[in-house]
Amino acid sequence: MTLREKKAAKKKEEILRSALKIISKSGYHGATMDEIAAELLMTKGALYYYFPSKEDLLFQSHNLVLSDAMDRLEEIYEEDLPPKQKIIKAIFFSY
């Protein structure tokens, strides 16, 4: 991965995390691309450069959350703990 690709991936993740924050606060229908762009101090046009639609942004945001959760669950699975403790840890893990 080139430096340019790494920067773009990092920016996309930053946008996704900000979008999640706005959507969790305002709901999907209440959140606007303008509001998400303002949170990031960027224009709405720049936001559309990374994500073609609000629907895609929401889909990618959910993908990020699920990927993070799966990574965390895999870490818990690999820990040297009794199964009961792994289950408890998996149920109560937080970010």
C-alpha positions in Angstrom: 0.0 0.0 0.0 1.4 3.4 -1.0 1.6 6.4 1.3 -1.2 8.0 -0.7 -3.4 4.9 -0.2 -2.6 4.8 3.5 -3.6 8.5 3.9 -6.9 7.9 2.1 -7.7 4.9 4.2 -6.9 6.8 7.4 -9.1 9.7 6.2 -11.9 7.3 5.4 -11.8 5.8 8.8 -11.8 9.2 10.4 -14.9 10.1 8.4 -16.6 6.8 9.3 -16.0 7.3 13.0 -17.3 10.8 12.9 -20.4 9.6 10.9 -21.0 7.0 13.5 -20.9 9.6 16.2 -23.4 11.9 14.4 -25.7 9.1 13.4 -25.8 7.7 16.9 -26.7 11.1 18.2 -29.2 12.2 15.5 -30.3 8.9 14.0 -29.9 8.0 10.4 -32.6 10.3 9.1 -31.6 13.2 11.3 -28.0 13.1 10.4 -27.0 15.0 7.3 -23.9 14.9 5.1 -23.5 18.6 5.9 -23.4 17.9 9.6 -20.9 15.1 9.2 -18.7 17.3 6.9 -18.9 20.1 9.5 -17.8 17.8 12.2 -14.7 17.0 10.2 -14.1 20.6 9.1 -14.4 19.6 5.4 -16.9 20.4 2.7 -19.8 18.2 1.7 -18.2 17.8 -1.7 -15.0 16.5 -0.1 -17.1 14.0 1.8 -18.7 12.8 -1.4 -15.2 12.2 -2.8 -14.7 9.4 -0.3 -18.3 8.1 -0.2 -20.8 8.4 -3.1 -23.9 8.5 -0.9 -25.2 8.7 2.7 -26.3 5.1 2.3 -22.8 4.0 1.4 -21.4 5.9 4.3 -23.8 4.2 6.7 -23.0 0.8 5.2 -19.3 1.3 5.5 -19.7 2.7 9.1 -21.5 -0.5 10.1 -18.8 -2.6 8.4 -16.2 -0.8 10.5 -18.0 -1.4 13.7 -18.6 -5.1 12.9 -15.0 -5.5 11.8 -13.7 -3.9 15.1 -16.1 -6.2 17.1 -15.0 -9.3 15.3 -11.3 -8.4 15.8 -11.9 -7.9 19.5 -13.9 -11.2 19.8 -11.0 -13.0 18.1 -8.6 -11.5 20.6 -10.7 -12.7 23.5 -11.0 -16.1 21.9 -7.2 -16.4 21.7 -6.7 -15.4 25.3 -5.6 -18.0 27.8 -8.8 -18.0 29.9 -11.4 -20.5 30.9 -14.3 -20.6 28.5 -16.7 -19.0 31.0 -14.4 -16.0 31.5 -14.1 -15.6 27.7 -17.9 -15.6 27.3 -18.3 -13.0 30.1 -15.5 -10.9 28.6 -17.0 -11.1 25.2 -20.5 -10.1 26.4 -19.2 -7.1 28.4 -16.4 -5.8 26.1 -16.6 -2.1 25.3 -14.7 0.4 23.2 
